[in-house]
Amino acid sequence: EIFKMEDSKKGKKSGKNASGNKKENVVSGWVTKDGLLRIPQKRYLELNDTILTMRNEEKGESKWEMNLWGCPVECWEKDLKFELKQGDKHMTFKVQSKDDFRLWERALKRASARHIEVFYTTGKLIGQGAYGKVFLGRNKQTDSDVAIKVVKKGSSKKEREYIIREVKILKSIAHPNIIKTHDVFEDTQKIYFVQEYVSGGELFDRIASEKHFSEQRAAELMKSMLEGVAYLHERGIVHRDIKPENVLCCNKEWPLKIKLTDFGLANFAEPNDSQDRNVLVSYVGTKYYAAPEVHNSRPYGPAVDVWSCGVILYIALSGKFPFYGNQHEEFLHRVMRGPVFPEKEWGSISEETKAIVKQMLAVNPSERPSADKLLADPWFNRKDNPDVQLQDLTHMMSSNRGMLLG
């Protein structure tokens, strides 16, 4: 088995003893268990993912440990008792209150459950890609919507390594501009990622619908995206497949709130203060968003994510790809030349905006600013230009008039 995650309520205490830790997959607290001659003894239990640890003192040395994956759990609410059995290990313990009982019951059942159906219902298909399908789901306990990403395990060692790495990354991150993963389940053939559901659709569809964004709106969008990217890079994580299809919108109105998703190709590099962060070599990602160093099979690092964001910014402002070609050689030639700004699409766009795009699409990765440095540029905190506001308002009013005339 690879993993299991627990989604207890953040920092919320239950009763006097048990509590959900700041780490959302940890539950801990004092219990009583029968000792020698059936004399009750106080013990401190901590459940971290699927691992249950027992100590004599809260901060003391571990005396006993059990992996609850697939372990039968018996619960007796009337007696406030639980019984665990696994091989030659057996444990019965009692909590002090009904609130504690409910917290431990949910945590123990989640840690031991093998099947996603215990906690979630799976509904209609809402997305599909090369690596799996995404379904609309529902949390049986909270009755709230979730997104369930289903990925086949695959038979090769490499595929298995990708999945294990994705799980490690998802369990280590939490940021407002990154999709949150609540749970992970597996069976003999598939992995199930239970994630927060957002209803605004993909950024790709939003750009296709609006054709292009104003400079103000593009700056707001890219600021949110780079905040998520900077967070990843600070933790030594490179996404490697940032594109509009992997950016989800939380809402349909401006200001647009977005979240990065799909970490199937993400990998670990080195933290920001490392001397050499260009340690990745695999050719992965999506052709039109991949950086020159990836196309040229050179070692690379976090700068590839900045390039991908630069491609998205170019598209968001102009409605066109910065690099294209009928043949791969023609496409690669244009990538190595760097971005150009045709008058038809870019004539009304400011030089300050073009300068940001040029920086993000610098062919030499050493000349590409980090996400942190870009966010320090005043361009990302620009104020609304009255002309832009008027232009957007006029467009909106024109649409309304069309509706009325229709």
N, C-alpha and C positions, 0 to 999 in steps of 0.2 A: 504494500500500500504506500501511496505517496504522501498523503496529507489529510488534514481535516481542519476546518475553521469553525470557530464558535462566534456567534454574533450577539453577545450580551449587551445590555444597555450601558452606554458609556458612562463610567463613573457613578452609576446609580446604586446606592446601597439598598439592600433588602434585609429588613429586620435589624438585629443587633450584631450579627456575626458575619454572614456571608455577604460578599460584595462582588460586583463586576469591576474588575481592575480597569485602569486607564487603557491598558492593552485590551482590545475588545475580545480577544480570544482567551482571556484568563478569568477564572472564577476561583475565589479562595475564601476560607473562613474556618472557625473553630467548630468541631463536632465532637461527639462522644462515641466511643466504640467499646465493645466488651473485651477486657483483657483477661489475664489468667484468673481462674476461679470466677469468671463472668463479672468481675468488678469493673464498673464503667471507668474509662480513662479518657481524658481530653486529648485530642490530637488536632493538629493544624493541617488541613488539606488544601492543595492547590491544583486546579485543573488547567493546564496550558495546552490548548489544542486538544489532542487525544491523550496526553500524558497526565496521569493523576499521581501526585507526589504526596507522601505523608511525612510530617515532621512532629517532633515533640514540642518544639518551640517555633514561633512564627518565622524567625530568621535562622533557625537551627539547621543542622545537617539532615539531609534526606535519609529517612529510615526505611522507606518502602516506595516502590514505583510500579505503575501498571499502565500499559498501553490499552486504552479502552476501545480501540477500533474493533468493531464486531463483537464486543463483550456484552453478554446478556445483563440487563439492568432491571432489577425488581424495585418497584416503588410502592410504599405503603403510607399514604397521606395521613391516615388515622393515627398511626404510631410515629409519624415523621421519620420513617426509616427507609434506608436504601440497602440493597444487597447487590454486590458485584461478584461475578465468578468468571475466571479465565484460567484454564489449565489447572495448575496446582495452587493458584492464588485465589483467595476468597476473602471478602471483606463485607461486614455489615456495620453501618454507622447511622447515627441519629443526629438530627439538627434540632434547633431550639424553638423554631417558630414556623408557621405556615408560609410566611414570606420567604424565609430561608429555604424551605422545602421546595417551593415553586421555582426559585432561582436554580437550585441544584438539580431539580428534576429536568428542567429544560436543558441545562448545560450537559448533564450526563447523557441524556438521550441523544442530543446532537452529536456529542463526541463519539458515541458508540454506533450511531446509525450508519448503515451502508447505503441506504437508498434515499435519493432526493425526494421521492414521493412522500416520505414521512413528514416533510416540512413544507413542500411547495407543490402546487399544481402547475402543469405545463399547458399553455394555450397555443395561440396561433403563431405561425412563423412570421417574424418581423424583419429578419435580415439573413443574408447568406454570403459567405465568402469562400476563399480557397481553403481555409483552415477549419471551417465548421459552420454551424447554423445558430441563429439566435431566435429564441422564442419568448413571447410574452408570458410571464408566469405570475403566480400569486402566492404570497406568504400566508400559510394557513392560520398562523397565530395572530398576525396583525391585520390580515385582509388587505395588505398593500401590494401594489404592483412591483414586479421585479423583472429584470431581463435575464434569461437563462441561455448562456452560450454553451453549446454542446460540441465537443471536439473528439474525434476518434483518436484512440491512443496510438495507433500505428504499430507496426511490427519492428521497425528498425531502432537501433540504439540511439541514433541521432534524434529521431522524432521524440523518443522518450526523454532525452536530455532537454529538448526545447520545452516540453510540457513542464518538467520539474523546475526549470529555470523560470518559466512564466509564473508558476505558483509562488516561488520564492520572492519574486519581484512584487507580485500583487499583495502578498502578505506583509511586505515591508514599507508600503507607501500609503499615504493619506494626504490628499490635497484637494482644495475646492475645485480646481480645474482638471482633476483627473477622476475618471469614473471609479466609484467605490465598489469593491468586491466584498459581499457579505459572507458568502459560503463557497466551499469547493467540495464536490463529491466525486467519487469514481465508482465504476463497476468494472466488470471484466473487459469491456470494450471501449467505454467512453469516459471522458472527463466532463463534469458539469460545473461551470462557473456561474454562480448566482450573483448578479450585479445590480446596482441601482438602475432604475428605469427612468429615462428622460424622454419627453414626448415631442421634442422639437425637430427630430429627424437629423440627418447628416448635414454637415456644412456643405458638402458637395451639392446637395439638392437646393440649399439656400442660395448658393452662388449662381447655380443654373437658373433659378427663378428670377433673381434680381439682376442678372447679367454682370453687374459689378457694383462695388460699394464706394461710397464717398471716402475721402481721405480720413475724415473723422471716425467713421465707422470701421474702416480698415485698421486704424490705429487702436481702437478699443478692442477689436477682435484679436489682433496680434499681441497686444499687451497680455491678455488673458492666457493666450497660448504659450507665450514665452515664460510667463510665471510658472506654469506647469512644467515646462521644459527645464527651467532653471532649478526647480525643486528636484527633478530627476537627476540632473547633472551633479548637483551637490552631493547626492547619494551614490554617485558612481554608476548611474544607470543611463544607457543610451537606448532610445526608443527604436530607432532604425527604420521605422515605417510610418512616419508622419505624413498624412495626406488628408484631403477633405473628407474622404470616406471614413477616416479614423478619428474624426472630430465630431462629437455629438452636440447638438444644441438642446439646451434645457427648456427653451421657450421659443416662441415664434415672433415676438415683438422685440424691437430695439429698446434699450441696449441688450445685445445678445449675450447670453451666458453659455459658455461652452465647456466641454470636458474632453480631454484626450482619452482614447480607449484603444483596445487591441494591442496587448503587449506580447503577442505570440513570437515576435522576432526580436524583442528587447534583449539586451545583454548587459553584463557588468563591465565597466571600464574602471578607471581609477578616480578617486575624489578630485575635486577642483584644484587642490593644492599639489597634486602630483606633478613631477617634472615631465613624465612621458605618459600621456593619456591615449596615444594612438596605438592601442594594443589589439584592436579588432581587425579581422582580415576577410571574413566571409562575405561573399557577394549576395546580399539580401536586400529586401526593400522593393519599391516599385520604381520602375525605370525612370519615369518622368519627374520623380521627386528625389532621386538618388544623386548624391554629390559626386563631383568629378573624381575624387580619390577612390570612391567605391567603384565607379566605372573602370578606373585604371588599375584596379586590384592592388592598391597601395594600403598599408596599415592606416587605420582611421580611428577617430574617437568621437566625442560629443559634437564636434563641429558639423557632422553630417546632419544632425537634427536642426541646426540653425539654417543650413542650406534648404532643407525641406520646408521649413517655415517661410523662408524667403520666396520659394516657388509659390507657396499658397498666397503670400502677400501680393506678389506680382499678379496672380490670377484674380484675386479679390479686387484689385484696383483697375484692371484692364479688361477682365473677362477672357483673356487669352493666356495660353501657355507661354512661358518665356523661351522654351527650347522645343524644337520639333524637327521632323525630317522624315522623308519617305523611306530612307534607308538608315540603318543604325549608324553608319559612318557619318552621314550628314547630320544626324541628331547629335552625335558625340562631338563633331566639329563645332557646332553651335554652343554646346555646353562649355567647351574649352575656351571659346571666344568670350564668354560672359554675356550678361543681359544687354539687350538693346531696347530702346524706347521709341517705337514708331509714333509719329506725330498724330496719327488718327486716333489712337487710344490714349496717348500720354500727353497730348498737347496742352491740356488744361490742368495737368497735375503738377504740383509744385516741385521745385528743385530739391527742397528738403526731403520730400517723400522719396524722390528718385534716389537720393543719396543713401537713405536707409536701405532701400532695395539692393543697391549696388554693394553695400557692405555685407549684407546677408548672403548675397550671391557672388562673393569674391571667390574666384577659381582656386586660389591658394588658401587652404584651410587655416594657415597661420595668420592670414590677414582677415579672417572672418571673426568678428567680435563674438564673445560668449553671450549666452542669453542674459546673464546678469549685467554685462556692460551695455547691451542694447537697451535694457529696461531703464538704465540710468539716463538715456538720451531724452531730452525734453519732448521729442516728437511723440513719444508714447503717452505723454500727459498733456497733449495739446488740448486747447479749449475749442469749443464749437466756433467755426467760422460763420458769421451771419449769412454770407452768401450761400454757403453749403446748406445751412438750416432752411433758407428760403427755397433753395432748389429742391430739397427733399420734401418740404411742405407743399410746394407747387405740384410736385409729382403726385403726392398723396391726394391733393384736392382734385387734380385732373382725373384720377382714377374714380373718385367719388362721383364727379360730374358724369363720367361715362356710365356709371351704374344707374344714376338717376335718369339719364337720357334713354338708357336701354329699357 
